[in-house]
Amino acid sequence: MLILIAGPYRSGTNDDPKLMQQNLSKLESMALPLFRLGHIPMIGEWVALPLLHLAGSVKPGDEAYEEILYPVAHRLLTKCDAVFRLEGKSKGADEDVRIARERGLKIYYRLEDVPHS
């Protein structure tokens, strides 16, 4: 399965780049375990961050950020088979789960619930 890893990125950081990087590292920490279960992990920021740079974004919440960050995840969800939701408050990740449910995708909250392919 192609599995979108969703969780806090900007939430709770007050836009501190160091804290945002820590959140990204938490998201990325699930990529290898999912891969080892036979799946393809995906994180929206892996696609969005280079696009933000190319679009000239200078800070979280600016025009380019709003144009790109969440829409990337929403477009990815049209290709994904499931979402792996990490703990933590995140309106963006909650929206990813809502969209995934609407599309009938599987939602996982624990690694042990993700099947081995």
NUDREN-647793 format. One record per residue (C-alpha): residue in three letters; y, x, z. Coordinates in steps of 0.1 Angstrom, whole numbers, plus 2048, in hexadecimal, padded with zeros to 3 digits. Each point is the difference from the previous one (the first is absolute). Example, Ala and Ser with C-alpha at 12.3 -4.5 7.8 and 13.67 -1.06 7.14 Angstrom:
REM residues 2
 res   y   x   z
 ALA 7D3 87B 84E
 SER 822 80E 7F9
***
This chain:
REM residues 117
 res   y   x   z
 MET 800 800 800
 LEU 824 809 7FC
 ILE 80E 7FC 823
 LEU 825 7FF 808
 ILE 807 810 822
 ALA 81C 7EC 811
 GLY 812 807 820
 PRO 821 80B 80E
 TYR 814 818 7EB
 ARG 825 7F9 807
 SER 7FB 7E7 81D
 GLY 80A 80D 822
 THR 80E 821 7F2
 ASN 826 7F7 7FF
 ASP 7FD 811 7DE
 ASP 7F8 822 810
 PRO 7F0 814 7E4
 LYS 7E9 813 819
 LEU 7F3 7DF 80F
 MET 7FB 7F1 7DD
 GLN 7EC 81F 7F6
 GLN 7EB 7FB 820
 ASN 7F9 7DD 7F6
 LEU 7F7 80B 7DD
 SER 7E8 819 80F
 LYS 7EF 7E4 814
 LEU 7FC 7EC 7E0
 GLU 7F2 81F 7EE
 SER 7E8 807 81D
 MET 7EB 7E2 7F4
 ALA 7FE 80B 7DC
 LEU 7E4 819 803
 PRO 7EA 7EA 816
 LEU 803 7E4 7E6
 PHE 7F9 818 7E4
 ARG 7E1 80C 812
 LEU 7F4 7DC 802
 GLY 801 800 7DA
 HIS 821 7EF 7FA
 ILE 822 80A 7F1
 PRO 81B 800 81A
 MET 824 7F8 7F6
 ILE 820 801 813
 GLY 81F 7F0 7F1
 GLU 816 81D 80A
 TRP 7EC 817 7EB
 VAL 80D 7EE 7E2
 ALA 822 7F5 80E
 LEU 80D 821 80E
 PRO 801 813 7DE
 LEU 80F 7E1 7F0
 LEU 81B 7FE 81B
 HIS 808 825 7FA
 LEU 803 7FA 7DA
 ALA 815 7E1 806
 GLY 819 814 815
 SER 7F9 7EF 821
 VAL 813 813 81C
 LYS 7F5 7EC 81F
 PRO 7E8 7E5 80B
 GLY 80E 7DD 7F8
 ASP 817 80B 7E4
 GLU 7FF 7ED 7DF
 ALA 7E5 815 7EF
 TYR 7EB 7FE 820
 GLU 801 7DA 800
 GLU 7F9 7FF 7DB
 ILE 7E1 816 803
 LEU 7EF 804 822
 TYR 7F2 7DD 806
 PRO 7FC 7F6 7DC
 VAL 7E9 81E 7FB
 ALA 7E8 7F3 81A
 HIS 801 7DD 7F3
 ARG 7F8 80C 7DC
 LEU 7E4 816 80E
 LEU 7F1 7E1 811
 THR 7FA 7F1 7DD
 LYS 7E8 81D 7FA
 CYS 7F1 805 823
 ASP 7E0 7F1 80D
 ALA 808 802 825
 VAL 81A 80A 81A
 PHE 7FA 816 81E
 ARG 81B 7F6 81A
 LEU 808 81A 81A
 GLU 80D 7F6 822
 GLY 825 7FE 806
 LYS 81E 7EA 7FA
 SER 809 7FF 7DB
 LYS 810 7E3 7ED
 GLY 7F6 812 7DF
 ALA 7DC 804 80A
 ASP 7FF 7DC 80D
 GLU 80D 7F5 7DE
 ASP 7E5 815 7EE
 VAL 7E6 7EE 815
 ARG 80F 7DE 7F8
 ILE 800 807 7DB
 ALA 7DD 80E 801
 ARG 7F3 7E1 812
 GLU 811 7EA 7E6
 ARG 7ED 813 7E5
 GLY 7DF 7FE 813
 LEU 7FD 825 807
 LYS 7ED 80E 81D
 ILE 814 80B 81E
 TYR 7F2 81B 817
 TYR 80E 80A 822
 ARG 7E4 818 80B
 LEU 7EF 81C 7EC
 GLU 7DE 7F5 80C
 ASP 805 7DE 7EF
 VAL 806 810 7DE
 PRO 7DF 801 7EC
 HIS 7F2 820 7F2
 SER 7FE 7FD 7DA
***
